[in-house]
């Protein structure tokens, strides 16, 4: 109820004639703005009011529309600061301690929300958290079907007193960038634990695509039930329980567009370099659907952000749950596959593979340092021209040779380096009966990998690390793990889940 009341109050912002200047909370003291790009600034004042925005001796002017909203773009600036941002309309708003540098969104569900204070060596990280040029703003969790245009959260400098509350993946990503390219880094953290991908997408976009019809129809049915029960004055006990349960669905993090409206819209359009993302656990049961849903979300963000195809890098799901004695089907493996497929569907995308650093007993692995670093490799190599390996080895093709299958790979930096033992571990092989057995594997002199089993004379397919929690050990010399894969396209366990 508190969230609903807050959202309702905030929604009044653009709808009334303003007697005072208001800007979204993303514009506040200690903020970081993106260097080398026009800096977008928006807010609300009296309709028709002239507006002047000034930062670091650069100015831009605009005029508020009939709804009171103004949009101004400052000329591009080089890294530096601190500066003062001044917004002058019917009154003047002054924002202090503004840095110009690199701005990234860190988004997703709980593994992105996971804090430094709950991660590995939190005590040491707190002691070393003296990076005043790293800033983060943590957005609250508000689910709504109408746009919420501002919140009450503020930008924080990275200090020993604040760092434990930062997104761990976001912080370690930012720290690696800051220490490498030596400019201020701002992280816009809007992650929401347990969130589903569809909650981050504009509802009109979902409604326009027939493949999501069954999902949207389920929600429409629940919404109607909620409205009908809410309108009744004499509910029986079962109806009261149903209504109470529906209240949590209506304002929660699975309802389509709830986070898009309740969180994302308040800063959608803020000038950024790109986004990092860690999500998928909540969609694992619908992994085949995620093949299209996840690229749709990225495309929706890019279109509405108005910055073209900004870089979007994500974390592939880690290993989790019990290890299986024999090869088996896996919804988590299918979700990882869907994530990997996205790189071929959209430009300027990339995947940090972490199949080696999960925890079978905990869906929230505490090693977030390596997650942030692997994401940072993608950004450093592709956005900042730093010569570092960044792309995990990836399956490319197969060739059947009698009773063996020979696999070719791309992005094997410096050759193979199996972990712990020299023998490749983690491969399975199957014949036409589609029954997989554990396989032996040999690294050939040219870097291809030969896979076979003494129990099969006519193999047709190979899988690697295809399990919830696979036992696997293939890395390249740069320390990047081989991307889990399968050579077959046989129907999976989530094929019909919509």
PyMOL commands that set and color helices and strands:
alter all, ss='L'
color gray80, all
select helices_A, chain A and resi 2-11+13-15+110-113+116-118+122-127+163-165+168-181+197-200+203-207+210-231+237-250+258-262+264-266+281-305+331-345+369-383
alter helices_A, ss='H'
color red, helices_A
select strands_A, chain A and resi 22-23+32-34+39-44+50-55+58-63+69-74+80-88+92-108+131-138+155-158+184-189+274-278+311-315+349-352+394-401+404-410+427-430+436-438+440-443+449-452+461-464+485-486
alter strands_A, ss='S'
color yellow, strands_A
deselect
rebuild
show_as cartoon
